[in-house]
Amino acid sequence: MKKVLITLLFLCFGGLIMAQEANETEFKMALGDTVVWTPFAGCNMIGYNIKGPKVISFKPVHFGEKIEIIAKKIGKSSIVATCQDNDTTATANFIIFDPNDVPVVAEKLEKPATMPFTGTYKFTPPTNNYFITINNTGTGFNETYMKHGDDEAFNDGQGIDRFWNVKTGKNWYYRPDAQGWTDDVDWEFEPLGESFPIINSFANEVNKDNLSNYYVGTETLTVGGADKPMNIECWKFFVDFEDGTVIQYWVDPANGCTLKRQINTDPAKIVTVYDLKYTRLYFGPSFKKGLHDISR
């Protein structure tokens, strides 16, 4: 004998259902997800009652002994199934979410064994004649900082390319599509100052009272120099902050500058060009040969 489908759709709280036995199932569904729910192992006559906002749609499957549910809107809803054979009920609760709004849970990093730090940390960043490029491995963009005497420059790898003189106030921006280096308003710039991220990150972010709490050894980084790549044996620190964030730092022992910084398991920022003897300027507006010279 075929099972008889009785589908009761009460969009409000229609009808009081008296149940001898109740069981509940919870479904967490992203928008557009589909699930099939079988409320009873065997029942000839089943009624369904939807409660709450209409954030789901459903249709009977196999003569109504199971139903297919589709997540339509963000919110919560429930379906109560009643077996007419014996008045038992089963409830399915649905929580619909937008997968784009789910917070990313950072992978928990296991802290390596620390060891006594016997060095002396001192932050003495370069103050002149440097050319430093920092790569964001997540975005792929490079940030470059240059200082040569009174001339300074900054390029963010995403369209900002500026050159200025901290003594005269002269200021330029680079237009590769037209005039190359182009005059801007005098003094409309921020000097590089004593240091910049990520170079100063360990110096600014970490308590130095007992670095043995964070020191996990040394690791060699290869960075570009004036003539050829250099291998720098860095101090490596693993710092677990009170809010649960973990930041790892690779620090140049010679000057305390951070050459690599990584938050949790996010892509790191790494110094790729580290020229601290940049004594010959080879680009900038002083090299411009004419109004429409677009060479950098």
C-alpha positions in Angstrom: 0.0 0.0 0.0 1.4 3.4 -1.0 2.1 5.8 1.7 -0.3 8.7 1.8 1.2 12.2 1.9 -0.5 14.8 4.0 1.4 18.1 3.8 0.2 20.8 6.2 1.7 24.2 5.6 0.9 26.7 8.4 2.9 29.9 7.6 2.0 31.2 11.1 1.9 29.0 14.2 -1.0 27.0 13.0 -2.4 24.1 15.1 -1.2 22.7 18.4 0.5 19.4 17.9 0.4 17.0 20.8 3.3 14.7 20.7 4.1 11.6 22.7 7.8 11.7 21.6 10.0 14.4 20.2 13.4 14.5 18.5 15.3 17.4 16.9 17.9 17.7 14.2 19.8 20.9 13.4 21.1 21.8 9.9 23.5 24.7 9.4 23.3 25.6 5.7 25.0 28.2 3.5 22.8 30.1 1.0 21.8 27.8 -1.9 22.7 24.6 0.0 20.3 21.6 -0.3 19.7 18.8 2.2 17.2 15.9 2.3 15.6 15.1 5.6 14.0 11.8 6.6 12.1 12.5 9.8 10.9 8.9 10.5 12.3 5.5 9.7 8.8 4.3 8.7 5.5 6.1 8.6 2.5 5.8 6.3 1.0 9.3 6.8 3.2 12.3 7.5 2.3 16.0 8.0 4.7 18.9 7.8 4.4 22.2 9.5 6.8 25.0 8.7 7.5 27.6 11.5 9.3 30.9 11.5 10.4 33.1 8.6 10.3 31.7 5.1 14.1 31.3 4.7 13.8 27.8 3.2 11.8 26.1 0.5 11.0 22.4 0.5 9.4 19.7 -1.6 8.3 16.1 -0.9 10.5 13.2 -2.0 9.4 9.6 -2.4 5.7 10.1 -1.6 6.5 12.5 1.2 8.5 10.1 3.5 11.4 12.6 3.1 11.7 16.2 2.0 14.3 18.2 0.1 15.1 21.6 1.7 16.8 24.5 -0.1 18.4 27.4 1.8 16.9 30.6 0.3 17.5 33.5 2.8 19.7 34.2 5.8 17.9 33.4 9.0 16.3 30.6 11.0 13.4 28.3 10.4 12.0 25.0 11.6 9.9 22.2 10.1 7.9 19.9 12.4 7.0 16.5 11.0 4.1 14.6 12.5 3.6 10.9 11.9 -0.2 10.5 11.8 0.1 6.8 12.6 1.1 7.4 16.2 1.2 11.2 16.7 5.0 11.2 17.1 6.9 14.3 16.0 10.3 15.2 14.7 11.7 18.7 14.3 14.4 20.0 12.0 15.9 23.4 12.8 17.6 25.3 10.0 20.2 28.0 10.4 20.9 29.7 7.1 24.1 31.8 6.8 26.0 33.7 4.1 29.3 31.8 3.6 31.0 35.1 2.8 30.3 36.4 6.3 31.7 33.5 8.2 34.8 34.7 10.1 38.0 32.9 9.2 39.4 31.0 12.2 43.1 31.3 12.3 45.0 28.1 12.4 46.5 27.6 15.9 50.3 27.5 15.7 52.2 25.3 18.0 54.9 27.3 19.7 58.4 25.9 19.2 60.7 25.4 22.1 62.3 28.6 23.2 65.9 29.0 24.3 67.9 31.6 26.2 68.5 34.8 24.3 72.1 35.8 24.9 72.3 38.6 22.4 71.7 42.3 22.9 68.8 43.7 21.0 69.2 47.3 19.9 67.2 49.1 17.2 69.5 51.2 15.0 67.7 51.4 11.7 69.4 53.0 8.6 68.9 56.7 8.4 70.5 57.5 5.0 71.6 55.9 1.7 69.2 53.0 1.7 67.0 51.3 -0.9 64.7 48.7 0.7 61.9 46.7 -1.0 59.3 44.7 1.0 57.2 42.1 -0.7 53.7 41.2 0.5 53.5 37.5 -0.3 49.7 37.6 0.0 49.1 40.3 -2.6 52.3 40.0 -4.5 52.9 43.8 -4.4 56.2 45.4 -3.4 56.7 48.5 -1.3 60.0 50.4 -1.9 61.6 53.0 0.3 64.6 55.0 -0.8 66.7 57.7 0.9 69.8 59.3 -0.7 70.8 62.4 1.1 67.9 64.8 1.0 66.1 62.9 -1.7 63.5 60.3 -0.7 61.1 58.1 -2.7 58.3 55.7 -2.1 56.5 53.2 -4.4 53.7 51.0 -3.2 53.6 48.8 -6.3 50.0 49.7 -6.9 50.2 53.1 -8.6 51.7 55.4 -6.0 55.2 56.4 -7.1 56.6 59.6 -5.5 59.9 61.4 -5.2 60.7 64.4 -3.0 63.4 66.5 -1.4 63.2 67.1 2.3 65.4 70.2 2.1 63.8 72.1 -0.8 60.3 70.8 -0.5 60.2 69.9 -4.2 57.8 67.1 -4.8 57.1 64.9 -7.9 54.8 62.0 -8.9 55.4 59.6 -11.7 53.1 59.4 -14.7 54.2 56.5 -17.0 51.5 57.3 -19.5 52.4 60.9 -20.2 55.1 63.2 -18.7 57.0 60.8 -16.5 58.1 62.6 -13.4 55.7 65.5 -12.9 55.8 68.4 -10.5 53.5 68.3 -7.6 52.7 70.9 -4.8 55.8 71.7 -2.8 55.9 70.1 0.7 52.9 67.9 0.0 54.6 64.8 1.3 55.4 62.9 4.5 59.1 62.4 5.1 60.1 58.8 5.7 61.3 59.7 9.2 63.4 57.4 11.4 61.9 54.1 10.2 58.9 52.4 8.7 57.0 49.1 8.7 58.0 46.2 8.7 61.5 47.3 9.5 60.4 48.7 12.9 57.7 46.2 13.7 59.7 44.1 16.3 61.0 47.3 17.9 57.6 48.7 18.3 55.4 45.7 19.0 57.3 43.5 21.4 58.2 43.9 25.1 61.9 43.5 25.4 62.1 42.6 29.2 62.8 38.9 28.6 63.3 38.0 25.0 64.1 34.4 26.0 60.3 34.0 26.3 60.1 34.3 22.5 63.5 33.4 21.0 63.4 30.2 19.0 66.8 30.2 17.3 68.2 31.6 14.0 67.2 31.3 10.4 68.9 32.5 7.3 67.2 34.9 4.9 68.4 35.7 1.4 67.9 39.4 0.5 69.1 41.5 -2.5 72.0 43.8 -1.9 73.8 46.4 -3.9 75.7 44.0 -6.1 74.5 40.5 -5.2 72.2 38.6 -2.9 73.2 38.4 0.8 72.5 35.7 3.3 71.6 37.2 6.7 71.4 34.9 9.7 68.4 36.3 11.6 67.2 36.0 15.1 63.8 34.4 15.0 61.2 35.2 17.6 57.8 33.6 18.1 55.5 35.9 20.1 52.1 34.8 21.3 50.0 37.8 22.3 47.3 37.8 24.9 44.5 38.1 22.3 45.6 34.8 20.8 47.5 36.3 17.8 50.9 34.8 17.0 53.5 36.9 15.2 56.8 35.6 14.1 59.7 38.0 13.5 63.0 37.5 11.7 65.4 40.2 13.0 68.7 41.4 11.7 71.1 41.2 14.7 73.3 44.0 13.2 70.6 46.7 13.6 67.5 45.2 15.1 65.5 45.7 11.9 62.7 43.2 11.1 63.3 41.5 7.7 60.3 39.2 7.8 57.1 39.3 9.7 54.2 36.8 9.7 50.9 37.0 11.6 49.4 33.6 12.4 49.5 31.6 9.2 48.8 34.6 7.0 51.1 35.4 4.1 54.3 37.0 5.3 55.9 40.4 4.5 59.5 39.9 3.5 62.4 42.3 2.8 63.6 41.3 -0.7 66.0 44.2 -1.4 68.2 45.4 1.5 70.7 47.9 0.2 72.1 49.9 3.1 74.9 51.4 1.0 72.9 53.1 -1.7 75.3 55.9 -2.6 74.6 56.3 -6.3 71.1 57.6 -7.3 70.1 56.2 -10.7 66.4 57.3 -11.0 64.2 60.3 -10.3 63.3 63.7 -11.8 66.9 64.9 -12.0 67.4 62.3 -14.8 64.5 63.7 -16.9 65.7 64.9 -20.3 62.6 66.6 -21.5 59.0 67.4 -20.9 57.7 64.1 -22.3 60.5 61.9 -21.1 58.7 59.1 -19.3 61.9 57.1 -18.3 61.9 56.5 -14.7 
